[in-house]
Amino acid sequence: MSGVLVLIGEELGLYRALSELGPTNAKTLSNKAGTIERYVQEWLNNQAVGGYIHYNAEQGTYYLPEEHALILADTDSSFYMAPGFQI
């Protein structure tokens, strides 16, 4: 299931937006990506549990570590692999 959610994050630009925003919440991320907050919240929770992104409980924010951004958000990176989850 997480492979499908990686594709959703890639297709909707959620990883890219999360990388650009830095630590953020579902409302801000959904506004930036032009998506529905409720679905983004569910996606963020799943991605945090799966270790794709990190969650800061004290601040209530999610963030994409730089090393994960190279694989999931940076289309110019030689390590970019998000579309590979289609396989």
C-alpha positions in Angstrom: 0.0 0.0 0.0 2.8 2.5 0.8 4.0 2.2 -2.8 0.6 3.4 -4.0 0.8 6.3 -1.5 4.3 7.2 -2.8 2.8 7.5 -6.3 0.0 9.6 -5.0 2.4 11.9 -3.2 4.5 12.2 -6.3 1.6 12.8 -8.7 0.0 15.4 -6.5 3.3 17.1 -5.8 3.0 16.5 -2.0 6.6 15.5 -1.5 7.9 18.5 -3.6 5.6 20.9 -1.7 6.6 19.4 1.7 10.3 19.8 0.7 9.8 23.4 -0.2 7.7 24.3 2.9 9.8 22.6 5.5 8.1 21.6 8.7 4.4 22.1 8.2 0.9 20.9 8.9 -1.8 19.3 6.7 -3.7 22.5 6.1 -0.7 24.4 4.8 0.5 21.5 2.7 -3.0 20.9 1.2 -3.3 24.6 0.3 0.1 24.6 -1.4 -0.6 21.4 -3.3 -4.2 22.4 -4.1 -5.6 19.3 -2.5 -8.1 18.4 0.2 -6.8 18.8 3.8 -8.5 15.6 5.1 -6.9 13.4 2.5 -3.5 15.1 3.0 -3.7 14.5 6.8 -4.3 10.8 6.2 -1.5 10.7 3.7 0.9 12.4 6.1 0.0 10.1 8.9 0.7 7.0 6.7 3.9 8.4 5.4 5.1 9.2 8.9 4.3 5.8 10.2 6.1 4.3 7.2 9.2 6.4 7.8 9.0 8.3 4.5 8.6 11.6 6.4 9.1 12.6 10.0 6.6 14.0 12.5 7.4 16.5 15.3 4.8 15.8 18.0 5.7 18.9 20.0 5.0 21.2 17.2 2.4 19.1 15.3 4.4 19.4 12.1 5.6 17.0 9.4 8.8 17.3 7.4 10.7 15.6 4.7 14.3 15.0 5.6 16.9 16.1 3.0 18.1 12.6 2.3 14.5 11.5 1.6 13.8 14.6 -0.6 16.6 13.5 -2.9 14.7 10.3 -3.6 11.1 11.5 -3.4 11.0 15.2 -4.3 14.0 16.4 -6.3 13.4 15.4 -9.9 16.9 16.7 -10.8 18.6 14.3 -8.3 20.3 11.3 -9.7 18.7 9.4 -6.7 15.1 10.4 -7.6 13.1 7.2 -7.5 9.4 8.2 -6.8 8.1 7.1 -10.2 9.9 3.7 -9.7 7.1 2.8 -7.3 4.9 2.0 -10.3 6.8 -1.2 -10.8 
